[in-house]
């Protein structure tokens, strides 16, 4: 056994790791999806090193490996971490992800999501870390011309957040050509649910995702949920979205890492269920799971909301061997509810 200490001025990580296990740096490892990836990495025989500035993440969600508090723009800290842990790969989740905020404050998003990612890429280059799995987004597609959306659909974002993700995909392709970087961009749709063991879950502040907002209405933490638009060309008139369980996303990231380790091609893959659920279906499912009536208001459409966003993830299934375990909406909501009610002490 070996012991590593990393001081960052405010937090000391003192976690014993098994000798011989490969190390993977997980940026944003204290966040929603990043923490689930850390758990899955540990179960797969890796040592995840969570690197997070805790602006959006939670220190108590780092449970499966060392933790270092730091920003992507802190090149000295990145260098020290990579030199100490010598990771075989990086999983890059760290990013601001509020679409509306990205439009109102683009500088914040370009600085963190793009400049910060460039700093990470350059540090990886200088330390010889060749494998990168990137948390991209279906937001890179913009308004889809076809649905389900295939991996080779034209990418034309309609908001700053989507552009920052697409810029990172471009940077990875350029670093691949110039420096031999192997990379995968996993473009997922609506991350949802929580760890089935109820060890971690979704804790955004502010919260913008539909399922936790609906569950907060069930808990009485908010007075109601508003449905924006009931006149879309969908079976019940409300928007349809593709919800993917966060643990299934974590599984896909580990499979992506294995793919790169085995010399697989670089590029982008969609992650989604291939079947969408409407806003009304989500509310009805939450009422069934919780056994509570959810107060609902009906409002006008929001500008820029497509009627249907569903992804075609057949390439991820065929090439990565990815098979979602929790594709049923009822299971997704149940896992989210189990965590949400415990987190809220109800």
C-alpha positions as CSV (number, residue, x, y, z in Angstrom):
1,X,0.0,0.0,0.0
2,X,1.1,3.6,-0.6
3,X,-0.1,6.8,0.9
4,X,-0.3,10.2,-0.9
5,X,-0.8,13.7,0.5
6,X,-1.7,16.7,-1.6
7,X,-1.9,20.1,0.0
8,X,-3.8,22.8,-1.8
9,X,-3.9,25.4,0.9
10,X,-7.3,24.5,2.2
11,X,-7.8,20.7,1.9
12,X,-5.4,17.8,2.5
13,X,-6.1,14.5,0.8
14,X,-4.7,11.6,2.7
15,X,-6.1,8.5,1.1
16,X,-4.5,5.1,0.9
17,X,-4.6,3.6,-2.6
18,X,-3.7,0.1,-3.7
19,X,-0.3,-0.2,-5.3
20,X,-0.5,-1.2,-9.0
21,X,-4.0,0.2,-9.7
22,X,-4.1,2.6,-12.6
23,X,-5.0,6.2,-11.8
24,X,-7.5,8.4,-13.6
25,X,-7.9,12.1,-13.0
26,X,-11.6,13.1,-12.9
27,X,-12.1,16.9,-13.2
28,X,-15.4,17.9,-11.7
29,X,-15.1,14.7,-9.6
30,X,-17.2,16.2,-6.8
31,X,-20.1,17.1,-9.1
32,X,-23.2,15.2,-10.1
33,X,-22.0,13.1,-13.0
34,X,-18.3,13.2,-12.0
35,X,-18.9,11.6,-8.6
36,X,-20.9,8.8,-10.1
37,X,-18.0,8.2,-12.6
38,X,-15.6,8.1,-9.7
39,X,-17.6,5.3,-8.0
40,X,-17.8,3.3,-11.2
41,X,-14.1,3.8,-11.9
42,X,-13.3,2.4,-8.4
43,X,-15.5,-0.6,-9.0
44,X,-13.7,-1.2,-12.3
45,X,-10.3,-1.3,-10.6
46,X,-9.1,2.3,-11.1
47,X,-8.1,4.9,-8.6
48,X,-10.1,8.1,-9.4
49,X,-8.5,11.3,-8.4
50,X,-11.2,14.0,-8.1
51,X,-10.1,17.5,-9.1
52,X,-12.7,20.1,-8.3
53,X,-13.0,23.7,-7.3
54,X,-16.2,23.0,-5.3
55,X,-18.0,25.9,-6.9
56,X,-20.7,23.4,-8.0
57,X,-19.4,20.2,-6.5
58,X,-19.7,18.8,-3.0
59,X,-16.7,17.6,-1.0
60,X,-18.7,14.9,0.8
61,X,-19.5,13.2,-2.6
62,X,-15.7,12.4,-3.0
63,X,-15.6,8.9,-1.5
64,X,-13.6,6.6,-3.8
65,X,-10.2,8.2,-4.1
66,X,-8.0,11.2,-3.4
67,X,-9.4,14.8,-3.7
68,X,-7.6,17.9,-4.8
69,X,-9.4,21.3,-4.6
70,X,-8.3,23.4,-7.6
71,X,-9.4,25.2,-10.8
72,X,-8.6,24.3,-14.3
73,X,-6.8,27.6,-14.8
74,X,-4.3,26.8,-12.0
75,X,-1.6,25.3,-14.1
76,X,0.8,24.8,-11.2
77,X,-1.7,22.7,-9.4
78,X,-2.5,20.7,-12.5
79,X,1.2,20.1,-13.1
80,X,1.7,19.0,-9.5
81,X,-1.2,16.6,-9.6
82,X,-0.3,15.0,-12.9
83,X,3.4,14.6,-11.7
84,X,2.3,13.0,-8.5
85,X,-0.4,10.6,-9.7
86,X,0.8,9.9,-13.2
87,X,-2.7,9.1,-14.5
88,X,-3.3,6.8,-17.5
89,X,-6.2,9.1,-18.5
90,X,-8.3,12.1,-17.7
91,X,-12.1,12.2,-17.5
92,X,-13.1,15.8,-18.0
93,X,-16.5,16.8,-16.4
94,X,-15.6,20.2,-15.0
95,X,-17.7,23.0,-16.6
96,X,-20.4,25.5,-15.9
97,X,-23.6,24.1,-17.4
98,X,-26.5,26.5,-17.0
99,X,-27.7,27.3,-20.6
100,X,-29.6,30.5,-19.7
101,X,-26.7,31.8,-17.7
102,X,-24.3,31.1,-20.5
103,X,-26.2,33.4,-22.8
104,X,-26.4,36.2,-20.2
105,X,-22.7,35.8,-19.1
106,X,-20.8,34.3,-22.0
107,X,-17.4,35.4,-20.7
108,X,-17.8,33.3,-17.6
109,X,-18.4,30.2,-19.7
110,X,-15.7,30.8,-22.3
111,X,-13.2,31.5,-19.5
112,X,-14.0,28.4,-17.5
113,X,-15.2,25.9,-20.1
114,X,-12.8,26.8,-22.9
115,X,-9.8,28.5,-21.4
116,X,-9.8,26.1,-18.5
117,X,-10.0,23.1,-20.8
118,X,-7.1,24.4,-22.9
119,X,-5.1,24.6,-19.7
120,X,-5.9,21.0,-19.0
121,X,-5.0,19.9,-22.5
122,X,-1.7,21.6,-22.4
123,X,-0.9,20.1,-19.0
124,X,-1.8,16.6,-20.3
125,X,0.4,17.2,-23.3
126,X,3.4,18.2,-21.2
127,X,3.0,15.2,-18.8
128,X,2.4,12.7,-21.6
129,X,-1.2,11.8,-20.6
130,X,-2.6,10.6,-23.9
131,X,-6.2,9.5,-23.2
132,X,-9.1,11.9,-22.5
133,X,-12.8,11.1,-22.1
134,X,-14.8,14.4,-22.4
135,X,-18.2,15.1,-21.0
136,X,-19.8,16.8,-24.1
137,X,-23.4,17.6,-24.7
138,X,-26.3,17.2,-27.2
139,X,-26.4,21.0,-27.0
140,X,-23.7,21.0,-29.7
141,X,-26.4,20.0,-32.2
142,X,-28.6,23.0,-31.7
143,X,-32.0,22.7,-33.3
144,X,-32.1,19.2,-34.8
145,X,-33.1,18.6,-38.4
146,X,-33.9,14.9,-37.6
147,X,-34.8,12.9,-34.6
148,X,-33.6,10.6,-33.1
149,X,-30.4,12.7,-33.5
150,X,-27.5,10.6,-35.0
151,X,-23.8,11.1,-34.0
152,X,-23.0,12.6,-37.4
153,X,-25.7,15.2,-37.3
154,X,-24.5,18.7,-38.1
155,X,-23.3,20.6,-35.0
156,X,-24.6,24.1,-34.8
157,X,-25.2,25.2,-31.2
158,X,-27.8,27.9,-30.4
159,X,-26.3,29.0,-27.0
160,X,-23.0,29.8,-25.5
161,X,-22.9,26.6,-23.4
162,X,-23.2,24.4,-26.5
163,X,-20.5,26.4,-28.3
164,X,-18.1,25.9,-25.4
165,X,-18.6,22.1,-25.6
166,X,-18.1,22.1,-29.4
167,X,-14.9,24.2,-29.1
168,X,-13.5,21.6,-26.7
169,X,-14.3,18.9,-29.3
170,X,-12.4,21.0,-31.9
171,X,-9.4,21.5,-29.5
172,X,-9.2,17.8,-28.8
173,X,-9.2,17.0,-32.5
174,X,-6.4,19.5,-33.0
175,X,-4.4,18.2,-30.1
176,X,-4.9,14.7,-31.5
177,X,-3.4,15.7,-34.9
178,X,-0.5,17.7,-33.3
179,X,0.3,15.7,-30.2
180,X,-1.2,12.2,-30.5
181,X,-4.1,12.7,-28.0
182,X,-6.7,9.9,-28.0
183,X,-10.1,11.2,-27.1
184,X,-13.8,10.6,-27.0
185,X,-16.5,13.2,-26.6
186,X,-19.7,11.7,-25.0
187,X,-22.6,13.8,-26.0
188,X,-25.5,13.0,-23.7
189,X,-29.0,14.3,-23.4
190,X,-30.8,14.7,-20.0
191,X,-28.8,13.2,-17.2
192,X,-31.2,12.1,-14.5
193,X,-31.6,9.7,-11.5
194,X,-29.2,8.9,-8.7
195,X,-26.9,6.2,-7.4
196,X,-29.0,3.1,-6.8
197,X,-27.2,2.7,-3.4
198,X,-28.3,6.2,-2.4
199,X,-24.7,7.2,-1.7
200,X,-24.7,10.2,-4.0
201,X,-27.1,12.0,-6.2
202,X,-28.2,15.3,-7.8
203,X,-27.6,18.5,-5.7
204,X,-27.4,21.4,-8.0
205,X,-27.8,25.0,-6.7
206,X,-29.7,26.5,-8.4
207,X,-31.5,23.4,-9.7
208,X,-32.7,23.6,-13.4
209,X,-33.4,19.9,-14.2
210,X,-37.0,18.8,-14.5
211,X,-37.0,15.6,-12.4
212,X,-35.5,17.1,-9.2
213,X,-37.7,20.2,-9.6
214,X,-40.8,18.0,-9.9
215,X,-39.6,16.0,-6.8
216,X,-39.0,19.2,-4.9
217,X,-42.7,20.1,-5.6
218,X,-43.7,16.7,-4.3
219,X,-41.6,17.4,-1.1
220,X,-43.1,20.9,-0.6
221,X,-39.8,22.6,-1.1
222,X,-41.3,24.6,-4.0
223,X,-45.0,25.5,-4.4
224,X,-45.5,23.9,-7.9
225,X,-43.9,22.9,-11.2
226,X,-44.6,24.9,-14.3
227,X,-45.1,23.2,-17.7
228,X,-43.9,25.5,-20.4
229,X,-46.1,24.9,-23.5
230,X,-48.9,22.4,-24.0
231,X,-49.5,22.9,-27.7
232,X,-46.4,21.1,-29.2
233,X,-46.8,18.6,-32.0
234,X,-46.4,15.7,-29.5
235,X,-48.9,13.1,-28.2
236,X,-49.8,15.1,-25.1
237,X,-48.7,18.6,-26.3
238,X,-45.7,18.9,-24.0
239,X,-42.0,18.7,-24.9
240,X,-40.3,15.3,-25.1
241,X,-36.8,14.7,-23.9
242,X,-34.4,11.8,-23.7
243,X,-33.6,11.0,-20.0
244,X,-30.5,8.9,-19.3
245,X,-29.7,7.5,-15.9
246,X,-26.5,9.0,-14.4
247,X,-25.1,5.5,-13.5
248,X,-25.5,4.5,-17.1
249,X,-23.6,7.6,-18.1
250,X,-20.8,6.6,-15.7
251,X,-20.7,3.1,-17.2
252,X,-20.3,4.6,-20.6
253,X,-17.4,6.7,-19.5
254,X,-15.5,3.6,-18.2
255,X,-16.3,1.8,-21.4
256,X,-15.0,4.8,-23.3
257,X,-11.8,4.7,-21.3
258,X,-11.4,0.9,-22.1
259,X,-12.0,1.8,-25.8
260,X,-9.1,4.3,-25.8
261,X,-6.8,1.9,-23.9
262,X,-7.4,-0.7,-26.5
263,X,-6.4,1.7,-29.3
264,X,-10.0,2.6,-30.4
265,X,-10.8,5.5,-32.7
266,X,-11.3,9.0,-31.4
267,X,-14.5,10.9,-32.0
268,X,-18.0,11.6,-30.7
269,X,-20.7,9.3,-29.4
270,X,-24.3,10.0,-28.4
271,X,-25.5,8.7,-25.0
272,X,-29.3,8.5,-24.7
273,X,-32.1,6.0,-24.4
274,X,-33.4,6.5,-27.9
275,X,-36.9,6.9,-26.4
276,X,-38.2,10.2,-25.1
277,X,-40.7,11.1,-22.3
278,X,-42.9,14.1,-22.2
279,X,-43.0,16.6,-19.4
280,X,-46.5,15.4,-18.5
281,X,-45.2,11.8,-18.4
282,X,-42.4,12.8,-16.0
283,X,-44.9,14.5,-13.7
284,X,-47.3,11.6,-13.8
285,X,-44.5,9.1,-13.1
286,X,-43.3,11.2,-10.2
287,X,-46.8,11.2,-8.7
288,X,-46.9,7.4,-9.0
289,X,-43.5,6.9,-7.5
290,X,-43.9,9.4,-4.6
291,X,-47.6,8.7,-3.9
292,X,-48.1,12.5,-3.8
293,X,-50.0,15.0,-5.9
294,X,-47.7,17.4,-7.6
295,X,-49.1,21.0,-8.0
296,X,-48.8,21.9,-11.7
297,X,-49.2,25.2,-13.5
298,X,-49.3,25.6,-17.3
299,X,-47.4,28.4,-19.0
300,X,-46.5,29.6,-22.5
301,X,-43.7,28.0,-24.5
302,X,-40.1,29.1,-23.9
303,X,-38.2,30.5,-26.8
304,X,-35.9,27.9,-28.3
305,X,-37.4,24.8,-26.9
306,X,-37.6,22.1,-29.6
307,X,-40.7,19.8,-29.4
308,X,-38.6,16.7,-29.3
309,X,-35.0,15.9,-28.4
310,X,-34.1,12.2,-28.6
311,X,-30.7,10.7,-29.3
312,X,-29.6,7.8,-31.4
313,X,-27.0,6.0,-29.3
314,X,-26.6,2.9,-31.5
315,X,-22.9,3.6,-32.2
316,X,-22.1,3.7,-28.5
317,X,-23.9,0.4,-28.1
318,X,-22.2,-1.2,-31.1
319,X,-18.7,0.1,-30.7
320,X,-18.4,0.7,-26.9
321,X,-20.6,-2.2,-26.0
322,X,-22.7,0.1,-23.8
323,X,-26.0,-1.3,-22.5
324,X,-28.0,1.0,-20.2
325,X,-29.3,-0.8,-17.1
326,X,-31.8,1.8,-16.0
327,X,-33.7,3.0,-19.1
328,X,-37.2,2.9,-17.6
329,X,-38.5,6.3,-16.5
330,X,-40.0,4.9,-13.4
331,X,-36.7,3.5,-12.2
332,X,-34.9,6.8,-13.0
333,X,-37.5,8.8,-11.0
334,X,-37.5,6.2,-8.1
335,X,-33.7,6.4,-7.7
336,X,-33.8,10.2,-7.8
337,X,-36.7,10.2,-5.2
338,X,-34.8,7.8,-2.9
339,X,-31.9,10.3,-2.8
340,X,-33.9,13.5,-2.9
341,X,-36.1,12.6,0.1
342,X,-33.1,11.4,2.1
343,X,-31.1,14.5,1.2
344,X,-34.0,16.7,2.3
345,X,-34.6,14.6,5.5
346,X,-38.2,13.9,4.6
